[in-house]
Amino acid sequence: MTEASRLRGVAFAASGRGDAASARDHRYRASLLEAQLVDPFWRETAAELLRLPQAA
């Protein structure tokens, strides 16, 4: 959880610098780490949902 929080902070800083691609990558990596906190039965489903494009 600590590493995911750190990555989100790095993403926030990158976003503030206007580096959207880096911010997106850091947020994605944080999401992958957080998905590991999900019950093992649901991990594959959670990982698949993270790969879906977000609705506008």
PDB file with one MODEL, atoms N, CA, C and O in Angstrom:
MODEL        1
ATOM      1  N   MET A   1       0.821  -1.186   0.000  1.00  0.00           N
ATOM      2  CA  MET A   1       0.000   0.000   0.000  1.00  0.00           C
ATOM      3  C   MET A   1       0.875   1.264   0.000  1.00  0.00           C
ATOM      4  O   MET A   1       0.540   2.263  -0.636  1.00  0.00           O
ATOM      5  N   THR A   2       1.970   1.201   0.706  1.00  0.00           N
ATOM      6  CA  THR A   2       2.868   2.348   0.777  1.00  0.00           C
ATOM      7  C   THR A   2       3.440   2.686  -0.591  1.00  0.00           C
ATOM      8  O   THR A   2       3.522   3.854  -0.970  1.00  0.00           O
ATOM      9  N   GLU A   3       3.836   1.646  -1.333  1.00  0.00           N
ATOM     10  CA  GLU A   3       4.413   1.883  -2.666  1.00  0.00           C
ATOM     11  C   GLU A   3       3.354   2.450  -3.615  1.00  0.00           C
ATOM     12  O   GLU A   3       3.654   3.332  -4.419  1.00  0.00           O
ATOM     13  N   ALA A   4       2.138   1.957  -3.527  1.00  0.00           N
ATOM     14  CA  ALA A   4       1.058   2.478  -4.377  1.00  0.00           C
ATOM     15  C   ALA A   4       0.803   3.954  -4.060  1.00  0.00           C
ATOM     16  O   ALA A   4       0.574   4.757  -4.965  1.00  0.00           O
ATOM     17  N   SER A   5       0.844   4.297  -2.801  1.00  0.00           N
ATOM     18  CA  SER A   5       0.650   5.689  -2.407  1.00  0.00           C
ATOM     19  C   SER A   5       1.784   6.563  -2.937  1.00  0.00           C
ATOM     20  O   SER A   5       1.549   7.676  -3.407  1.00  0.00           O
ATOM     21  N   ARG A   6       3.007   6.058  -2.861  1.00  0.00           N
ATOM     22  CA  ARG A   6       4.152   6.797  -3.374  1.00  0.00           C
ATOM     23  C   ARG A   6       4.020   7.016  -4.880  1.00  0.00           C
ATOM     24  O   ARG A   6       4.288   8.108  -5.381  1.00  0.00           O
ATOM     25  N   LEU A   7       3.609   5.978  -5.592  1.00  0.00           N
ATOM     26  CA  LEU A   7       3.438   6.101  -7.045  1.00  0.00           C
ATOM     27  C   LEU A   7       2.358   7.125  -7.397  1.00  0.00           C
ATOM     28  O   LEU A   7       2.486   7.865  -8.372  1.00  0.00           O
ATOM     29  N   ARG A   8       1.313   7.158  -6.609  1.00  0.00           N
ATOM     30  CA  ARG A   8       0.253   8.150  -6.868  1.00  0.00           C
ATOM     31  C   ARG A   8       0.782   9.567  -6.623  1.00  0.00           C
ATOM     32  O   ARG A   8       0.403  10.503  -7.327  1.00  0.00           O
ATOM     33  N   GLY A   9       1.656   9.721  -5.625  1.00  0.00           N
ATOM     34  CA  GLY A   9       2.278  11.022  -5.390  1.00  0.00           C
ATOM     35  C   GLY A   9       3.177  11.438  -6.546  1.00  0.00           C
ATOM     36  O   GLY A   9       3.187  12.601  -6.948  1.00  0.00           O
ATOM     37  N   VAL A  10       3.927  10.486  -7.075  1.00  0.00           N
ATOM     38  CA  VAL A  10       4.789  10.756  -8.229  1.00  0.00           C
ATOM     39  C   VAL A  10       3.916  11.119  -9.432  1.00  0.00           C
ATOM     40  O   VAL A  10       4.256  12.019 -10.201  1.00  0.00           O
ATOM     41  N   ALA A  11       2.799  10.421  -9.591  1.00  0.00           N
ATOM     42  CA  ALA A  11       1.877  10.712 -10.694  1.00  0.00           C
ATOM     43  C   ALA A  11       1.310  12.120 -10.566  1.00  0.00           C
ATOM     44  O   ALA A  11       1.179  12.836 -11.559  1.00  0.00           O
ATOM     45  N   PHE A  12       0.977  12.513  -9.348  1.00  0.00           N
ATOM     46  CA  PHE A  12       0.448  13.855  -9.110  1.00  0.00           C
ATOM     47  C   PHE A  12       1.485  14.908  -9.500  1.00  0.00           C
ATOM     48  O   PHE A  12       1.160  15.909 -10.137  1.00  0.00           O
ATOM     49  N   ALA A  13       2.737  14.666  -9.107  1.00  0.00           N
ATOM     50  CA  ALA A  13       3.814  15.607  -9.439  1.00  0.00           C
ATOM     51  C   ALA A  13       4.024  15.670 -10.950  1.00  0.00           C
ATOM     52  O   ALA A  13       4.206  16.752 -11.508  1.00  0.00           O
ATOM     53  N   ALA A  14       4.000  14.516 -11.610  1.00  0.00           N
ATOM     54  CA  ALA A  14       4.172  14.481 -13.068  1.00  0.00           C
ATOM     55  C   ALA A  14       3.033  15.218 -13.756  1.00  0.00           C
ATOM     56  O   ALA A  14       3.251  15.924 -14.741  1.00  0.00           O
ATOM     57  N   SER A  15       1.846  15.059 -13.250  1.00  0.00           N
ATOM     58  CA  SER A  15       0.686  15.756 -13.806  1.00  0.00           C
ATOM     59  C   SER A  15       0.849  17.266 -13.656  1.00  0.00           C
ATOM     60  O   SER A  15       0.506  18.022 -14.565  1.00  0.00           O
ATOM     61  N   GLY A  16       1.365  17.699 -12.525  1.00  0.00           N
ATOM     62  CA  GLY A  16       1.605  19.115 -12.286  1.00  0.00           C
ATOM     63  C   GLY A  16       2.643  19.711 -13.226  1.00  0.00           C
ATOM     64  O   GLY A  16       2.606  20.902 -13.535  1.00  0.00           O
ATOM     65  N   ARG A  17       3.571  18.871 -13.679  1.00  0.00           N
ATOM     66  CA  ARG A  17       4.587  19.316 -14.641  1.00  0.00           C
ATOM     67  C   ARG A  17       4.072  19.237 -16.076  1.00  0.00           C
ATOM     68  O   ARG A  17       4.761  19.646 -17.010  1.00  0.00           O
ATOM     69  N   GLY A  18       2.868  18.715 -16.247  1.00  0.00           N
ATOM     70  CA  GLY A  18       2.303  18.581 -17.593  1.00  0.00           C
ATOM     71  C   GLY A  18       2.727  17.301 -18.292  1.00  0.00           C
ATOM     72  O   GLY A  18       2.540  17.170 -19.502  1.00  0.00           O
ATOM     73  N   ASP A  19       3.289  16.366 -17.561  1.00  0.00           N
ATOM     74  CA  ASP A  19       3.733  15.093 -18.128  1.00  0.00           C
ATOM     75  C   ASP A  19       2.633  14.045 -17.953  1.00  0.00           C
ATOM     76  O   ASP A  19       2.705  13.190 -17.070  1.00  0.00           O
ATOM     77  N   ALA A  20       1.619  14.130 -18.807  1.00  0.00           N
ATOM     78  CA  ALA A  20       0.438  13.276 -18.685  1.00  0.00           C
ATOM     79  C   ALA A  20       0.772  11.796 -18.878  1.00  0.00           C
ATOM     80  O   ALA A  20       0.220  10.943 -18.183  1.00  0.00           O
ATOM     81  N   ALA A  21       1.662  11.488 -19.806  1.00  0.00           N
ATOM     82  CA  ALA A  21       1.999  10.086 -20.078  1.00  0.00           C
ATOM     83  C   ALA A  21       2.647   9.429 -18.859  1.00  0.00           C
ATOM     84  O   ALA A  21       2.294   8.309 -18.489  1.00  0.00           O
ATOM     85  N   SER A  22       3.589  10.127 -18.243  1.00  0.00           N
ATOM     86  CA  SER A  22       4.248   9.595 -17.055  1.00  0.00           C
ATOM     87  C   SER A  22       3.256   9.457 -15.903  1.00  0.00           C
ATOM     88  O   SER A  22       3.272   8.459 -15.183  1.00  0.00           O
ATOM     89  N   ALA A  23       2.402  10.450 -15.731  1.00  0.00           N
ATOM     90  CA  ALA A  23       1.395  10.407 -14.667  1.00  0.00           C
ATOM     91  C   ALA A  23       0.480   9.200 -14.858  1.00  0.00           C
ATOM     92  O   ALA A  23       0.179   8.486 -13.901  1.00  0.00           O
ATOM     93  N   ARG A  24       0.043   8.975 -16.089  1.00  0.00           N
ATOM     94  CA  ARG A  24      -0.838   7.843 -16.387  1.00  0.00           C
ATOM     95  C   ARG A  24      -0.133   6.523 -16.072  1.00  0.00           C
ATOM     96  O   ARG A  24      -0.732   5.621 -15.485  1.00  0.00           O
ATOM     97  N   ASP A  25       1.140   6.409 -16.463  1.00  0.00           N
ATOM     98  CA  ASP A  25       1.901   5.188 -16.204  1.00  0.00           C
ATOM     99  C   ASP A  25       2.050   4.923 -14.704  1.00  0.00           C
ATOM    100  O   ASP A  25       1.906   3.788 -14.252  1.00  0.00           O
ATOM    101  N   HIS A  26       2.338   5.971 -13.943  1.00  0.00           N
ATOM    102  CA  HIS A  26       2.489   5.801 -12.495  1.00  0.00           C
ATOM    103  C   HIS A  26       1.156   5.425 -11.840  1.00  0.00           C
ATOM    104  O   HIS A  26       1.121   4.579 -10.947  1.00  0.00           O
ATOM    105  N   ARG A  27       0.070   6.048 -12.279  1.00  0.00           N
ATOM    106  CA  ARG A  27      -1.240   5.679 -11.727  1.00  0.00           C
ATOM    107  C   ARG A  27      -1.582   4.226 -12.048  1.00  0.00           C
ATOM    108  O   ARG A  27      -2.136   3.513 -11.211  1.00  0.00           O
ATOM    109  N   TYR A  28      -1.251   3.792 -13.264  1.00  0.00           N
ATOM    110  CA  TYR A  28      -1.522   2.410 -13.663  1.00  0.00           C
ATOM    111  C   TYR A  28      -0.724   1.432 -12.795  1.00  0.00           C
ATOM    112  O   TYR A  28      -1.262   0.429 -12.326  1.00  0.00           O
ATOM    113  N   ARG A  29       0.554   1.729 -12.587  1.00  0.00           N
ATOM    114  CA  ARG A  29       1.381   0.862 -11.735  1.00  0.00           C
ATOM    115  C   ARG A  29       0.847   0.801 -10.314  1.00  0.00           C
ATOM    116  O   ARG A  29       0.861  -0.258  -9.687  1.00  0.00           O
ATOM    117  N   ALA A  30       0.371   1.945  -9.800  1.00  0.00           N
ATOM    118  CA  ALA A  30      -0.223   1.963  -8.461  1.00  0.00           C
ATOM    119  C   ALA A  30      -1.482   1.102  -8.423  1.00  0.00           C
ATOM    120  O   ALA A  30      -1.713   0.377  -7.454  1.00  0.00           O
ATOM    121  N   SER A  31      -2.283   1.180  -9.461  1.00  0.00           N
ATOM    122  CA  SER A  31      -3.504   0.370  -9.530  1.00  0.00           C
ATOM    123  C   SER A  31      -3.183  -1.114  -9.546  1.00  0.00           C
ATOM    124  O   SER A  31      -3.875  -1.910  -8.912  1.00  0.00           O
ATOM    125  N   LEU A  32      -2.132  -1.488 -10.270  1.00  0.00           N
ATOM    126  CA  LEU A  32      -1.738  -2.900 -10.297  1.00  0.00           C
ATOM    127  C   LEU A  32      -1.322  -3.379  -8.912  1.00  0.00           C
ATOM    128  O   LEU A  32      -1.661  -4.491  -8.508  1.00  0.00           O
ATOM    129  N   LEU A  33      -0.592  -2.545  -8.190  1.00  0.00           N
ATOM    130  CA  LEU A  33      -0.208  -2.916  -6.829  1.00  0.00           C
ATOM    131  C   LEU A  33      -1.437  -3.050  -5.934  1.00  0.00           C
ATOM    132  O   LEU A  33      -1.530  -3.982  -5.135  1.00  0.00           O
ATOM    133  N   GLU A  34      -2.363  -2.134  -6.066  1.00  0.00           N
ATOM    134  CA  GLU A  34      -3.578  -2.180  -5.245  1.00  0.00           C
ATOM    135  C   GLU A  34      -4.430  -3.388  -5.592  1.00  0.00           C
ATOM    136  O   GLU A  34      -5.136  -3.912  -4.730  1.00  0.00           O
ATOM    137  N   ALA A  35      -4.379  -3.837  -6.834  1.00  0.00           N
ATOM    138  CA  ALA A  35      -5.145  -5.019  -7.235  1.00  0.00           C
ATOM    139  C   ALA A  35      -4.659  -6.257  -6.499  1.00  0.00           C
ATOM    140  O   ALA A  35      -5.418  -7.208  -6.311  1.00  0.00           O
ATOM    141  N   GLN A  36      -3.391  -6.249  -6.079  1.00  0.00           N
ATOM    142  CA  GLN A  36      -2.863  -7.387  -5.340  1.00  0.00           C
ATOM    143  C   GLN A  36      -3.483  -7.494  -3.948  1.00  0.00           C
ATOM    144  O   GLN A  36      -3.389  -8.535  -3.297  1.00  0.00           O
ATOM    145  N   LEU A  37      -4.117  -6.414  -3.497  1.00  0.00           N
ATOM    146  CA  LEU A  37      -4.768  -6.436  -2.193  1.00  0.00           C
ATOM    147  C   LEU A  37      -6.136  -7.099  -2.254  1.00  0.00           C
ATOM    148  O   LEU A  37      -6.747  -7.387  -1.225  1.00  0.00           O
ATOM    149  N   VAL A  38      -6.606  -7.338  -3.469  1.00  0.00           N
ATOM    150  CA  VAL A  38      -7.912  -7.961  -3.678  1.00  0.00           C
ATOM    151  C   VAL A  38      -7.803  -9.445  -3.349  1.00  0.00           C
ATOM    152  O   VAL A  38      -6.750 -10.052  -3.544  1.00  0.00           O
ATOM    153  N   ASP A  39      -8.883 -10.026  -2.854  1.00  0.00           N
ATOM    154  CA  ASP A  39      -8.933 -11.449  -2.583  1.00  0.00           C
ATOM    155  C   ASP A  39      -8.461 -12.236  -3.809  1.00  0.00           C
ATOM    156  O   ASP A  39      -8.858 -11.904  -4.925  1.00  0.00           O
ATOM    157  N   PRO A  40      -7.637 -13.254  -3.641  1.00  0.00           N
ATOM    158  CA  PRO A  40      -7.101 -13.996  -4.781  1.00  0.00           C
ATOM    159  C   PRO A  40      -8.167 -14.471  -5.778  1.00  0.00           C
ATOM    160  O   PRO A  40      -7.902 -14.531  -6.979  1.00  0.00           O
ATOM    161  N   PHE A  41      -9.352 -14.804  -5.298  1.00  0.00           N
ATOM    162  CA  PHE A  41     -10.429 -15.265  -6.174  1.00  0.00           C
ATOM    163  C   PHE A  41     -10.804 -14.199  -7.203  1.00  0.00           C
ATOM    164  O   PHE A  41     -11.186 -14.530  -8.325  1.00  0.00           O
ATOM    165  N   TRP A  42     -10.697 -12.913  -6.826  1.00  0.00           N
ATOM    166  CA  TRP A  42     -11.128 -11.817  -7.687  1.00  0.00           C
ATOM    167  C   TRP A  42      -9.980 -11.107  -8.402  1.00  0.00           C
ATOM    168  O   TRP A  42     -10.229 -10.178  -9.170  1.00  0.00           O
ATOM    169  N   ARG A  43      -8.735 -11.514  -8.175  1.00  0.00           N
ATOM    170  CA  ARG A  43      -7.587 -10.787  -8.731  1.00  0.00           C
ATOM    171  C   ARG A  43      -7.604 -10.704 -10.249  1.00  0.00           C
ATOM    172  O   ARG A  43      -7.358  -9.635 -10.808  1.00  0.00           O
ATOM    173  N   GLU A  44      -7.890 -11.811 -10.930  1.00  0.00           N
ATOM    174  CA  GLU A  44      -7.885 -11.791 -12.387  1.00  0.00           C
ATOM    175  C   GLU A  44      -8.958 -10.844 -12.913  1.00  0.00           C
ATOM    176  O   GLU A  44      -8.718 -10.097 -13.862  1.00  0.00           O
ATOM    177  N   THR A  45     -10.133 -10.872 -12.303  1.00  0.00           N
ATOM    178  CA  THR A  45     -11.205  -9.973 -12.718  1.00  0.00           C
ATOM    179  C   THR A  45     -10.811  -8.523 -12.480  1.00  0.00           C
ATOM    180  O   THR A  45     -11.052  -7.664 -13.328  1.00  0.00           O
ATOM    181  N   ALA A  46     -10.205  -8.247 -11.327  1.00  0.00           N
ATOM    182  CA  ALA A  46      -9.771  -6.882 -11.024  1.00  0.00           C
ATOM    183  C   ALA A  46      -8.712  -6.427 -12.013  1.00  0.00           C
ATOM    184  O   ALA A  46      -8.750  -5.284 -12.468  1.00  0.00           O
ATOM    185  N   ALA A  47      -7.767  -7.295 -12.357  1.00  0.00           N
ATOM    186  CA  ALA A  47      -6.719  -6.927 -13.322  1.00  0.00           C
ATOM    187  C   ALA A  47      -7.328  -6.658 -14.699  1.00  0.00           C
ATOM    188  O   ALA A  47      -6.911  -5.728 -15.389  1.00  0.00           O
ATOM    189  N   GLU A  48      -8.307  -7.461 -15.099  1.00  0.00           N
ATOM    190  CA  GLU A  48      -8.965  -7.247 -16.385  1.00  0.00           C
ATOM    191  C   GLU A  48      -9.691  -5.894 -16.415  1.00  0.00           C
ATOM    192  O   GLU A  48      -9.656  -5.183 -17.419  1.00  0.00           O
ATOM    193  N   LEU A  49     -10.335  -5.560 -15.324  1.00  0.00           N
ATOM    194  CA  LEU A  49     -11.055  -4.290 -15.254  1.00  0.00           C
ATOM    195  C   LEU A  49     -10.100  -3.107 -15.341  1.00  0.00           C
ATOM    196  O   LEU A  49     -10.452  -2.067 -15.898  1.00  0.00           O
ATOM    197  N   LEU A  50      -8.900  -3.252 -14.798  1.00  0.00           N
ATOM    198  CA  LEU A  50      -7.920  -2.180 -14.877  1.00  0.00           C
ATOM    199  C   LEU A  50      -7.445  -1.949 -16.309  1.00  0.00           C
ATOM    200  O   LEU A  50      -7.016  -0.849 -16.657  1.00  0.00           O
ATOM    201  N   ARG A  51      -7.523  -2.990 -17.134  1.00  0.00           N
ATOM    202  CA  ARG A  51      -7.081  -2.861 -18.525  1.00  0.00           C
ATOM    203  C   ARG A  51      -8.139  -2.231 -19.425  1.00  0.00           C
ATOM    204  O   ARG A  51      -7.820  -1.816 -20.539  1.00  0.00           O
ATOM    205  N   LEU A  52      -9.386  -2.149 -18.971  1.00  0.00           N
ATOM    206  CA  LEU A  52     -10.451  -1.558 -19.776  1.00  0.00           C
ATOM    207  C   LEU A  52     -10.293  -0.034 -19.841  1.00  0.00           C
ATOM    208  O   LEU A  52      -9.904   0.589 -18.853  1.00  0.00           O
ATOM    209  N   PRO A  53     -10.587   0.558 -20.980  1.00  0.00           N
ATOM    210  CA  PRO A  53     -10.564   2.033 -21.039  1.00  0.00           C
ATOM    211  C   PRO A  53     -11.680   2.583 -20.156  1.00  0.00           C
ATOM    212  O   PRO A  53     -12.765   2.007 -20.078  1.00  0.00           O
ATOM    213  N   GLN A  54     -11.405   3.691 -19.502  1.00  0.00           N
ATOM    214  CA  GLN A  54     -12.398   4.285 -18.610  1.00  0.00           C
ATOM    215  C   GLN A  54     -13.448   5.018 -19.423  1.00  0.00           C
ATOM    216  O   GLN A  54     -13.147   5.659 -20.430  1.00  0.00           O
ATOM    217  N   ALA A  55     -14.678   4.910 -18.969  1.00  0.00           N
ATOM    218  CA  ALA A  55     -15.778   5.628 -19.629  1.00  0.00           C
ATOM    219  C   ALA A  55     -15.633   7.118 -19.380  1.00  0.00           C
ATOM    220  O   ALA A  55     -15.155   7.531 -18.324  1.00  0.00           O
ATOM    221  N   ALA A  56     -16.030   7.902 -20.317  1.00  0.00           N
ATOM    222  CA  ALA A  56     -15.924   9.360 -20.189  1.00  0.00           C
ATOM    223  C   ALA A  56     -16.956   9.912 -19.246  1.00  0.00           C
ATOM    224  O   ALA A  56     -17.006  11.122 -19.025  1.00  0.00           O
TER     225      ALA A  56
ENDMDL
END
